[in-house]
């Protein structure tokens, strides 16, 4: 018993000695918005709520380099401000639990984290510190959608294995295998293969362009189909002016830009996502406007008729840097959704908020 205690104590001392050589960091952000929305034919509402990004707290630990290998781990915890019906639900989640290994061979990320496909498009300034589409309208609870479904597909947080490396000084590629989506309402689903995502980025001074692909087969007892997409986009800057644009073609993904959620209704659906954003930097104030659209074509599949859908979002926004850690934001948006030519949701919303980064 005494020997066991001694060994446990020595192991603890040894582990503490090793951990002392590690470097530890804690980072986070807390965005909070005051939003007023007016839905055509529906509710007018005021909410204090999350924006496109929920509150987050990230813990990162960096191992001392050994054998030309750098290793780190990151765990992120996220919290959503809630809507009127779920004030005290305390919705918490962990979006990131990632191991990163870097060396002469490139970089390997293993665990849970952000997706690859459309990750370049999601870097739009309006969504980064803003609100965007509120699918819940005045009763929006969790984080909002930004331009998801009105400009790009959601690069969701999933378990994955990612490899990335430089092609040269200006270009980089990233490829990954992801846990496959298992759509509901399509009978028994086989998930024998992972989802594949890849992207190439080319950076030139203040400019950047990217192209990406996504592919996953869905085998079910009702209908076999593929979730697949490709995108191109770029960001261009000249002095205080900035322009960002992206275009995405999808199959097996509905106009909402969410893959795997629509189940059989998304089988064989063809759609597009696109947006363009212009910004102007005036000292510490960023002014911007963006227009985005998400569509799907009519047709038929095993679930029946596929409706024609068009979602449109226009955002006017202003973001001011008060201190290195505090930003304040204003946003005015209008959203419109039509199914087979008939309006299904229309609203206007005004948001003002702040974000503290630490």
N, C-alpha and C positions, 0 to 999 in steps of 0.2 A: 504494500500500500504506500509506504514511504517512498519507494523507488518510483512508483507511478506518479506521485505528487511532484517529485523532483523533476522527472522528465517533462511533465506538463508545464511546470514553472519554467524550465529551461526553454521549452518550445515557445512559451508566451514571450519571454525576454527576447528570444531570437527574432520572433515575428515583429515585435515592437521595434527592435533595432533596424530591421529591414524597412519597416514602414516609415521610419524617421527619415530615410533617404528619399522618400517619395515627396512630390510637391502636390499640394491640395488647393483647390480653388472652389469657390462658391459664387455662382452668378445667377441673376434672375431678372425678371421684368414683371411689372404689375400695371396692365392697362385697364382703365375704367372709363366708360362712356355714359354720358347722359344723352338719351335718344328719344326724339319725338317722331312718331310715324302716323301717317294718315292713309289708310287702305281704302281704295275706291269700293264703295258698297260694303265696307266692313268696319273694323274697329279703328278708332283713334286712340293712341296709347303713348304713355311716357314710361320709359324704363331706365334704370341704372344697370348697366350690363357689360359683359365682355365684348370685345371687338373680334376681329378675325383671329387674333391670337389670344388664348386664355392666359391667365397668370401662370408663371412658370418659375421653378427653382431648380437649378442644375448643379450637381455635385460632380466635380471632375478630379481625378487623381492621376498623376503622371509619374511613371517609374523612371528611375535613373537609366540613361542609355547604357545598353550592354550589347557587345558584339555587333555594333552598328545598327541596333534595333531600338526604336523608340515605341513605348507602349503606354496607353492611357485608357482609362475607363470613365464613362459618363453615365450618370443616372439623373433623369429629369422627372420632376413631379409637376403636374398641372392641375389648376383649379379653375372652374367656370363660375362666373357670377350667374345667378339664375333669374328666370322670368317670374311672372306674378303667381303662377300656380305651384312653384317649387322653391319657395324662398329659402328654406332651410335644409334642402336635400344634401348640400355639401358635396357636390359631384367632384370627385378627385380621380385622376388617372395618371398613369405613367406612360408618356409618349416615347421616351428614349431610355434604353438600357443597352449601352453600346461598348464594345471593346474595339479599340483602334490600335493597329500594329503597323508601323512605318519602317521602311528600310530601303536599301538599294533596289529591291524588287518592286517597290511601289507602296501602296497602302491597302490594307485589308480592314474592313469593318464587319464585325460579327455581332449580332444581337438584334435589338429592335431600334428602329429609327425611321427617319424620313425617307420617302421613296425617291427614285431616280427620275422616272418619266414625268415630264412637265414641271420638274423642280425649278428649271430656269424661268419658265413662264410665271410661276407663283412668286417670283421675286419682285413683283410690281410694287411701286412706291405707295400707291393708294391703299392696297391691302395690308402692307407690312405694318403700318401703324394706324390702320383705319378699321372700317366696319364692313362695307360692301353688302351684298345680298343677305337679307334676313329671311330665311325660309319659313320661320315661325311668325313672321310679321310682328305685331305689337307684343305677342307673347313669346318672343324669342328667348330661349333659355340658355343653351350652351353657346360656344363660340360661333360667330357668324361665318358666312361663306366667301367673303371677298368677291372674286370673280369666278369662283367655282360654278360651273354651269352657265356662265356668261363670259367665257374667255379662256378657261382651261379646265383640265381634269384634275381632280384632287390627288396629289401625290401622298397617299395616306401613310400613317406610321404603322409599319408591320415588321415582324421578325424577318431578317434577311441576311444574306452573306454578300458583301460588296467588295469588288476589287477595282482600284483606280490607279492610274499612272499617267505620267507625262509622255506625250508623243514627241514634243520638242518644247522649246522655251515658251511658246505661245499657245499650245494646244494640249488638251487633256481629255482622256476618255475614262468612262466609268461604266461598269457592267455589274449586274447583280441577279441573284436568285432569291425569290421571295416566297413566303408562304402563299399558296394559291388561294384565291377567293373561292368560296363554296356557295354559289347563289342559292337562294331559297326558291321554293315553288317550282322546281324543275325535276321533281322525283328524286330518286337516289343519285347522288353526284359522286363520280369518281375523281379523286384529286391525286393521280399518280405522278404528275409532273408539276414542278414549281412554275411560278410566273417569272418571265424573263424581262428585264428592263435594261436599257442601255442609253448612253448619251455621250456626245462629243461636244466639247466646248473649245472655241477659238477666241482668244483674247488679243486685241490689238490696241495698245495704249488705253484710251478710255472707252473703247468699243468692245463688244462681245457678241458673238453669234453662237447658236447651239442647234443641235438636231438630235432627236431621240426616238426610240421605239419601245413598244410594250407588246407582249404576247403571252396569252395563256389559253390552252384548250380547256373546254368544259365538256365533259362526257357525262350524260345523264340518261335515265330510263325514258325521258320524255323527248329531249332533243339535244343533239350535239352541236356545239357552236364554239367559236373562238372569241375571246376578248382580245382585241388588238387595236393598236393606235400608233401614229407617228406624228411628230411635231417639228416645227422649225420656228426660230425666233431670234431676236437680237435686241441689244441695247446700244444706243449711240449717244454720245455726249459731245457738245461743242460749246465750250465756255460754260455759261449758266444754263444753257438749254439742254434738255434731255428728251430722248424719244425711245420708247420701248414698245415692241409689237411681237405677237405670237400667233401662230396658226396651227391648229390640231385637227387631224382627221381620225375618226374613231369608227369601230365596228364592234357591236356587242356592248356598247356603252350608251346610255340614254342621254338626252339633252341636259339632264341634271349634272352631268360630269362625274357621277359616282359609279365606279365599277364594282360589280358583284352584289349591289344592293337591290337592283331592280328585278333580279331573278329572270324568269322566263320572258317577262315583258321586254327585256333588253336583248333577247336572242336575235341575231342578224340585223339589229338596228344600226343604221348608218347615220353618222352625225358629224358635226364640225363644232369647234370652239375657236374663237378668235377675239383679240382685243388690241387696241392701240392706246398708248398713254403718253401724254406730253407733260413735261415738268419744266419749271423755271425756278432757279435758286436765286433768291434775293436776300443777300446777307445770311441771316440765320433762319430765314423763312423759305420753305419750299411750297410753291404753288403748283397745282396739277389738275388735269382733266383726263378722264379715261372713258372709253366707250367699248363695251364688250357685248358679244352675242354668242349664244349657244343654241344649236338647232339639232333636230333629228328629222329624217325623211319618213314619209308615210310608206306603208308596205304591209306585209303579213308575215306571221310566224306561227308557231304552235299554239300561242296564246290567243291568236286571232288577229284582228286588224291593229297595225302599228299606227298610232296617231302622228300627225305632223305637229311638231312643237317648235316654238321660237321664244327664247328668253333674251331680254335686252336689259342691260344695266348701264347707266351713265352716272359717273361720280365726279363731282367738283370737290377738291380738298385743299387744305392748307395745314402745314405742319411747321411749328416754330420750336427751335431749340432754345430753352430758357437757361439751362445749365448743361454740363456734360452728362447729367443723369436724368434730366427732366425735359420731356417734350409735351407740348400741348397741340391739339388737333381740332380742326373743324371739317365737317363733311356734309355735303348736300347731295342726295342721290335720288334717282327715279328709276323704278323697276317696272317692267311689263312682261307678262307671260301670256302667250296665245297657244291654244290647242285647236288644230284644224281651223285656224282663222278666227276663232272666238276667244275673247279675253277671259283668262282664268284668274289672274291676279295682277293688280296694279296698285302701286303705292308710291308715296314720296316720303322721305325721311330726312331729318336734320340731326346730326350728332356733334357733340363737342366732348372732348375728353382729354385725359393726360396719360402719359406712360412714364413710369419711373424705372430706370434700368440701373442695376448695381452688380 
